Amino acid sequence: MTPFRKPGSVDADGNSVDYPQLVREAGQAALADAGIEYAQVEQAIAGYVYGDSTSGQRGLYELGLTGIPISNVNNNCSTGSTALFLGRQLIAG
């Protein structure tokens, strides 16, 4: 599991951690868990609190997801639950 960390923080090895690294790590694990390739993803929801308004695009492009709609969610303390709710709505149809 990807640990919760603030972008720009330093990991245990002394390396700076940023959105693309966190997205790549969590995204690869999620795709593997779902048993799908990233080419099968049609849309993405990205939740962020600390970062630019295009943090989702920046992270998902590094994962390889381009050419799909990416919605960025910044809802302060409710960002995670809001992003999960919106993602569930997309899947449920």
N, C-alpha and C positions, 0 to 999 in steps of 0.2 A: 504494500500500500504506500502511496505517496504521502509523506508526512506534510502536515499543514505548516507552511512557512511563508513569511512575508517576502515578496520579491525584493531583491537587493540585499537580503540577509546573507549570512555566511553559513555554509553547511559544516558538518563535523570535520571535513578535510581542509577547511579554511577557504573554500571556493565560494564565490558569489553566486547566488541563486537568482534566476530571473524567470519571467513568465514562459518563454519558449521552452526552457528546460523542464519546468513543472508540467506544462501541457504535454510535452513529448513523453515524459515518464508516465503520467496518468493516462494519457490517450492510448499509448501502446498497450498498457495493462488492460484498459477497458475494451479495446478491440480484441485482444487475445481472449479475454473473459467471455465476450459475446460470440467469439468464433467467426468474426467477419473481417474482411479486408477494408481498408479505409476508402477504397473506391465504391463500396456499397453504401456509404453514409451519404444521405441526401441533404441534410441540414444539421447545423450545430448550434448549441446554446453555450455561451461562455460566460461564467460568472467571475467577476473580479471586483476588488475593492481598491487596492493600491495599484494604480497604473493608468496608462493612457486609455482613451475611449475606444481604441482599436486593439486592446490587449488580446481579445479573442482571435482576431485575424492574425496578429503577429505570432501567436502560439500555434494556431492550427495550420498555418502555412508551413511552419517548420516540421509539423507532423506529416505533411503531404496533402492536406485537405485544401484544395483550391477549386474554384468554380462552383461552390455551394453557398447558400445563404448562411451567414454566421450572425447570430443575434448576441449582442453583448448585454449582460445584466449587471447593473451596479445598484444594489439595494441595501447598502451598508450592512448591518448585522443580519439581514434576511437574504443576502445575496445567494448563498448556497441553496436554501430551501426554495427560493423563487426560481433559480435556474433548474433545479430538479423538477419542480412543478411544471414549468414550461416544457421541458424535455419530455416528461411523461405525457403531457397533452399532445405533443407532436406524434409520439409513438402510438397513443391510443386512437388518434384520428379524430 
